[in-house]
Amino acid sequence: MAVTDRVLLGVITTAHGIQGDVVVRAFTGDPMDIGRYGALTDADGGRPIEVVPRRMTPKGLIAKVAGVADRNAAEALRGAELWIARDQLPAADDDEFYYVDLIGLDAVDQAGQVFGRIQNVDNYGAGDLLDVVVLATGKSELVPFQKEYVTAVDLDARQVRIVWPIQYEIAQETGSDD
């Protein structure tokens, strides 16, 4: 199965306690939902990993992994990615997108000129951010994934229309001339 046919749902970040629990950074809307998909697979798609959510903590989702009974076995899973076949996920609602669908799309300005490419979608707690590599500089810029900055997403055309340059607009709002 090609990587594009699979979606990353989470990452095991560390062990928790002595009975084999792990901490999961889940990329599902509700972190507890990661267990409803049944067995996930590792990054290579070969090893099934069944995650049973227990509870949420400030560290992340505490979960049990089938077949893992002690801390040493849980530590061995540190960094394991939790993938699912794309066809096991529900279709995204209107104006909702799976991160994997946005990565690799062209970033175009309001005039339709390509100025960059989306290399990742991040969320550090305050909302989704598009990580755009600007073609002219090769530098990465973060763009808030909000209507005032991202005016259209066209998956068929493989483009995201972004109000650009973001720095100019921020400078205008703050009164700065940068």
DOMI-464765 format. One record per residue: residue number from 1; residue in one letter; x, z, y of N, C-alpha, C in turn. Coordinates in steps of 0.001 Angstrom, whole numbers, plus 500000, padded with zeros to 6 digits. Each point is the difference from the previous one (the first is absolute). Example, Ala and Ser with C-alpha at 12.3 -4.5 7.8 and 13.67 -1.06 7.14 Angstrom:
% DOMI-464765
  fike  rotor    n.xx    n.zz    n.yy   ca.xx   ca.zz   ca.yy    c.xx    c.zz    c.yy
     1      A  513190  507800  494310  499110  500000  501190  500900  500000  501200
     2      S  499650  499280  501050  500820  500060  501190  499230  500730  501090
END
This chain:
% DOMI-464765
  fike  rotor    n.xx    n.zz    n.yy   ca.xx   ca.zz   ca.yy    c.xx    c.zz    c.yy
     1      M  500856  500000  498814  499144  500000  501186  500891  500000  501235
     2      A  499758  499120  500939  500805  499919  501217  499715  501196  500898
     3      V  500991  500380  500828  499840  501135  500891  498803  499804  500922
     4      T  499714  498766  500428  498866  499755  500884  498666  500239  499296
     5      D  499999  500034  498671  498788  500277  499245  499791  501493  499793
     6      R  500891  500794  500569  499932  501448  499845  500038  500656  501370
     7      V  499431  501202  500075  499937  500729  501263  500582  501395  499778
     8      L  500859  500421  500924  500604  501324  499952  498985  501025  500489
     9      L  499670  500977  499142  499030  501029  500381  500643  501324  500377
    10      G  501264  500206  499629  500639  501265  500335  501405  500078  499462
    11      V  500667  501102  500372  501362  500272  499554  500093  501475  499646
    12      I  500634  500303  498874  500255  501391  499627  501222  500437  500796
    13      T  499836  501022  500850  501087  500407  500884  500866  501108  499431
    14      T  499419  500898  499201  500765  501111  499451  499179  500725  498932
    15      A  500667  500933  499320  499309  500868  499043  499364  501150  500774
    16      H  498989  500619  499384  499338  501149  500617  499777  501057  498930
    17      G  500604  501148  500170  499836  501079  499032  500797  499758  498726
    18      I  499693  500799  498969  500773  499929  498749  499225  499394  498837
    19      Q  498745  499642  500221  499183  499503  498897  499817  498483  500006
    20      G  500853  499295  500722  499977  498546  499940  499163  499291  501038
    21      D  499460  500725  500972  499253  499341  501064  500960  499251  500920
    22      V  499469  499013  500701  500781  499210  500953  499279  499951  501339
    23      V  500745  499662  501050  499420  499745  501311  499965  498489  500169
    24      V  498827  499485  500378  499807  498561  500150  499681  499683  501454
    25      R  500684  499020  500537  499624  499435  501307  499073  498835  499678
    26      A  498712  500225  500172  498990  499003  499630  499686  499102  501185
    27      F  499818  498709  499714  499665  499024  501030  498530  499599  499932
    28      T  499206  500752  499266  498564  499740  499932  499331  500673  501196
    29      G  498823  499531  500393  499290  500584  501139  499859  501504  499848
    30      D  499525  500455  498862  499939  501413  499652  501038  500208  498904
    31      P  501035  500791  500237  501054  500167  499003  499488  500409  498616
    32      M  498903  500745  499945  499455  500431  498705  499480  498818  499182
    33      D  499739  498866  500644  499478  498825  499296  501029  499318  499108
    34      I  501266  500319  500148  501027  499315  499223  499780  500182  498496
    35      G  499352  501063  499613  499746  500250  498581  498822  499233  499429
    36      R  499169  499426  500834  498798  499339  499485  500267  498617  499416
    37      Y  501215  499485  500163  500330  498669  499509  500540  500007  498579
    38      G  500125  501187  499402  500544  500083  498650  501509  499881  500016
    39      A  500552  499488  498926  501455  499902  499894  500547  498971  500982
    40      L  500953  500448  500785  500730  499123  500906  501261  499575  499260
    41      T  500829  499197  500626  501261  499620  499361  501149  500272  500946
    42      D  501209  500003  499435  501186  500142  500825  500266  498689  500736
    43      A  501079  499955  500769  500303  498825  500827  500174  498732  499175
    44      D  500503  500132  498779  500210  498828  499143  498727  499559  499281
    45      G  498968  500827  500047  498741  499675  499350  499982  500276  498516
    46      G  501063  500602  499478  500094  500207  498567  499546  501357  499509
    47      R  500237  501019  500782  499710  501354  499533  498714  500526  500630
    48      P  498994  500335  499180  498776  500575  500574  500254  501432  500477
    49      I  499419  500329  501144  500108  501348  500561  498591  500445  500364
    50      E  499485  500970  499267  498657  500504  500286  500104  501235  500878
    51      V  499435  499911  501197  500067  501065  500998  498635  500677  500100
    52      V  500012  501337  499862  498764  500776  500132  500152  500912  501223
    53      P  499306  499677  501098  500114  500818  501213  499499  501420  499768
    54      R  500709  500959  500589  499585  501406  499900  499485  500511  501342
    55      R  500828  499853  501052  499609  500516  501318  500920  499414  501073
    56      M  499537  500084  501236  500802  499564  501144  500721  501207  500596
    57      T  501228  499771  500448  500773  501008  500723  500649  499295  501188
    58      P  500595  500762  500914  500713  499348  501103  501150  499096  499523
    59      K  500535  500246  498820  501076  499169  499440  499477  498667  499489
    60      G  498737  499962  499615  499411  498806  499411  499064  500368  498870
    61      L  499667  499023  499197  499090  500188  498880  500765  500615  498828
    62      I  499529  501103  499502  500561  500600  498792  499233  499399  498831
    63      A  500742  499481  499028  499354  499313  498876  500730  500296  498703
    64      K  499280  499832  498923  500543  500091  498649  500194  498579  499497
    65      V  501118  499754  499329  500258  498707  499388  499900  500184  498497
    66      A  499196  499171  499363  499814  500104  498547  501351  499937  499293
    67      G  500224  500942  499076  501225  500024  499210  501158  500738  500648
    68      V  499799  500509  501214  501056  500736  500699  499632  501485  499965
    69      A  500865  500809  499329  499648  501396  499769  500916  501006  500688
    70      D  501110  499558  500569  500895  500959  500651  500637  499397  501245
    71      R  500665  500856  500755  500593  499584  501272  501057  498908  499814
    72      N  500813  500090  498944  501046  498995  499789  499395  498605  499820
    73      A  498944  499921  499214  499341  498704  499794  499363  499510  501300
    74      A  499449  500929  500789  499403  499632  501288  501080  499526  500969
    75      E  501144  500662  500024  501112  499591  500876  500482  498603  499660
    76      A  499952  499643  498709  500435  498664  499582  499109  498902  500576
    77      L  498791  500352  500445  499069  499027  500589  500161  499849  501512
    78      R  500880  500797  500598  500198  499937  501455  500310  498557  500417
    79      G  499240  499512  500976  500200  498640  500499  499224  498934  499246
    80      A  499319  500387  498910  499233  499015  499228  498843  499469  500843
    81      E  499895  498676  500046  498900  499361  500711  498816  499849  499059
    82      L  498805  500138  500539  498763  499931  499224  499235  498751  500404
    83      W  499984  499021  499115  499405  498696  500263  498734  499790  499186
    84      I  499164  499087  500484  498782  499630  499288  499822  498479  500098
    85      A  499373  499436  498991  499687  498566  500048  499011  499758  501132
    86      R  500225  498978  500774  499174  499675  501163  498517  499870  499638
    87      D  499716  499407  498835  498605  499770  499622  499255  501275  499609
    88      Q  500676  501141  499933  499338  501268  499713  499510  500695  501267
    89      L  500344  499457  501157  499594  500593  501274  498732  499336  500522
    90      P  499190  500751  500720  498817  499380  500607  500422  499078  501136
    91      A  499162  499052  500330  500270  499112  501138  500007  500845  501273
    92      A  500863  499652  500923  500060  500704  501278  498761  499659  500822
    93      D  499511  500960  500753  498866  499769  500900  500445  499125  501168
    94      D  499018  499522  500776  500325  499245  501212  500866  500875  500901
    95      D  500987  499392  500621  500939  500693  500889  500807  501086  499293
    96      E  500100  499927  498687  500889  500864  499231  500921  499099  499188
    97      F  501243  500458  499831  500989  499176  499320  500880  500890  499142
    98      Y  500414  499471  498876  501026  500676  499228  501328  499686  500668
    99      Y  500851  501008  500122  501303  499803  500639  500720  498793  499422
   100      V  499960  499870  498683  500719  498913  499331  499544  498625  500501
   101      D  498757  499901  500456  499491  498720  500511  500573  499652  501369
   102      L  500461  500996  500740  500508  499773  501353  501499  499704  500011
   103      I  500715  500529  499027  501449  499818  499955  500333  498531  499765
   104      G  500865  499478  500853  500410  498600  499906  499214  499062  500893
   105      L  498922  500492  500621  499220  499138  500897  500764  499760  501298
   106      D  499765  498839  500598  500591  499691  501299  499306  500816  501078
   107      A  500792  500477  500946  499469  500656  501194  499963  498933  501089
   108      V  498813  499766  500562  499853  498997  501048  499486  500667  501269
   109      D  500401  499439  501140  499521  500532  501275  498614  499425  500299
   110      Q  499451  500319  501146  498645  499567  500344  499892  498490  500169
   111      A  501134  499333  500222  499999  498540  500124  500192  499322  498638
   112      G  500149  500804  498957  500163  499448  498658  501432  499683  499613
   113      Q  500973  500423  500817  501406  499743  499709  500557  501092  499082
   114      V  500659  499578  498929  500601  500953  499071  501206  500644  500665
   115      F  500025  501349  500025  501150  500701  500575  500638  500964  499014
   116      G  499346  500216  498851  500557  500954  499048  499296  499948  498667
   117      R  500416  500907  499135  499414  500089  498658  499817  501480  499656
   118      I  498881  500321  499384  499743  501387  499608  500819  500307  498753
   119      Q  500850  501021  500112  500831  500363  498867  499477  501234  499271
   120      N  499171  500792  500664  499461  501188  499349  498828  500531  500815
   121      V  499232  500887  499391  498951  500732  500693  500286  501472  499721
   122      D  500129  500779  501064  500343  501415  499876  498907  500849  500619
   123      N  499997  501267  499604  499114  500969  500617  500724  501332  499969
   124      Y  500381  500482  501163  500730  501265  500106  499069  501150  500376
   125      G  498696  499769  499884  499033  501054  500257  499081  499741  501175
   126      A  500357  499093  500885  499179  499752  501184  499268  498668  499936
   127      G  500090  499305  498883  499329  498712  499857  500938  498951  499441
   128      D  499428  498900  499558  500786  498930  499404  500806  499261  501061
   129      L  501220  499624  499605  500905  499253  500865  500497  498773  499260
   130      L  499948  498853  500661  500581  498788  499432  501471  499967  500389
   131      D  500868  499858  499018  501433  499879  500237  500302  498506  500069
   132      V  500218  499503  501220  500176  498575  500248  501473  499717  500284
   133      V  500585  499068  499252  501348  499534  500300  499864  498847  500981
   134      V  500558  500179  501193  499922  498984  501047  501042  498924  499691
   135      L  499541  498764  499885  500871  498901  499597  501152  499775  500982
   136      A  499753  500141  501290  501026  499724  501011  501149  500995  499959
   137      T  499710  501251  499591  501032  501041  500043  500390  500523  498626
   138      G  499128  499811  499007  500245  500570  498677  499723  501488  499939
   139      K  499534  500556  501116  499726  501441  500060  498567  500287  499584
   140      S  499820  501207  499492  498694  500466  499552  499283  500703  501150
   141      E  498727  499676  500174  499155  500646  501013  498745  500516  499317
   142      L  499564  501195  500371  498775  500564  499448  498842  499714  500948
   143      V  498911  499481  499441  498817  499663  500774  498822  500800  499437
   144      P  499310  500775  500835  498830  500734  499505  498956  499033  499450
   145      F  499501  500285  498800  498987  499141  499386  498638  500435  500523
   146      Q  499778  499666  501280  498770  500326  500707  499512  498753  500716
   147      K  498693  499914  500221  499382  498801  500581  500626  499554  501316
   148      E  500455  500963  500837  500558  499581  501286  501362  499315  499856
   149      Y  500668  500160  498864  501305  499358  499771  499925  498904  498944
   150      V  499177  500195  498987  499832  499016  498926  498589  499453  500140
   151      T  499898  498785  500536  498682  499470  500331  499359  499213  498871
   152      A  500802  499535  499027  499435  499243  498882  500971  500004  498823
   153      V  499412  500028  498819  500767  499852  498763  499363  498848  499242
   154      D  500780  498970  499705  499516  498841  499260  500843  499864  498739
   155      L  499489  500554  498908  500750  499973  498743  500172  498575  499487
   156      D  498996  499147  500206  500102  498611  499536  501104  499241  500738
   157      A  500110  500218  501310  501038  499342  500794  501328  500752  499924
   158      R  499980  501191  499392  501183  500862  499848  500566  500390  501366
   159      Q  499079  500394  500912  500396  500374  501349  499290  501263  500471
   160      V  500713  500747  500829  499427  501141  500702  500226  499745  501490
   161      R  498911  499973  500767  500102  499746  501442  500204  501346  500693
   162      I  501114  500097  500740  500400  501257  500632  500174  499781  501493
   163      V  499495  500940  500799  500246  499986  501435  501484  500319  500154
   164      W  500754  499057  500568  501450  500133  500052  500490  499556  501357
   165      P  500963  500573  500623  500866  501045  499471  499411  501396  500231
   166      I  500020  500802  498988  499482  501369  500055  500757  500812  501059
   167      Q  501326  499869  500063  500801  500792  500939  499536  499784  501436
   168      Y  499649  498759  500353  499554  499698  501351  498711  500749  500322
   169      E  499070  499995  499052  498723  500678  500235  500181  501504  500113
   170      I  500872  500566  499164  500248  501448  500067  500644  500331  501335
   171      A  500948  499163  500440  500664  500244  501278  498977  499966  501135
   172      Q  499028  499073  499939  498983  499899  501038  499117  501259  500030
   173      E  499664  500544  498797  499161  501185  499928  500692  501224  500557
   174      T  501310  500109  499802  500734  501192  500436  500583  499838  501397
   175      G  499925  498795  500566  500551  499759  501315  501487  499714  499975
   176      S  500574  499843  498816  501418  499710  499850  500256  498515  500160
   177      D  501206  499638  500422  500356  498594  500163  500858  499499  498857
   178      D  500130  500743  498891  500851  499590  498859  499527  498738  499368
END
